[in-house]
Amino acid sequence: MAGALGIGERTVNWHLERVFVKLGAGSRAEAVALAFELGIVRRPHDSQTSP
């Protein structure tokens, strides 16, 4: 991720930690689950991903 954004790995980790704190998450998996639960991110409709 850091390379794609042109920033350092420590910078990415720092921002991830801030997200975890704001969500009250202890791991990336928990942060993702909470983001879905809170409506921060949504799954695409199945019909859009099917041929």
N, C-alpha and C positions, 0 to 999 in steps of 0.2 A: 504494500500500500504506500509506504513511504516513497519508494522509487517512482511510482506512478504520479504522486503528488509533488515530487521534487523537494521533499522535506526529509528531515532525519527521522530515524526509527524512534528515537527517544521522544521526539515531538509528537509522533503518532500515539505512542504509549501514554504520554501525558494527557492528551486530549481524550483518549479512551477512558482513562481513570476519572476524568472530570465527568464524562457521561455516566459512568457507573455510579459515581457519588450522587449525581442529580436524580438518577432513577432509583437509587437505593439498591443497586444490584451488586452481587459479589463476584460475578463472572460474566464473560461475553454471552454465554448461553442464556443466563438469567436476564441480561440486558435486552437481548433480542426478544425473549418471551414477553418481557414487560413492555417493550416498544409496540409489539402486536396488540397486547392487552389494552394499552392506553390509546391505541389508534394512531400512534406516531408513524408507523409503517403499515402498509396493507399488502396482502397477497394479490397478485394479478388474478383476474377472473379466469377460471379454467378454460372457458371458451376462447379466450384470446391466445392461449398457449397451445391449443389443440389445432391440428390441421383441418 
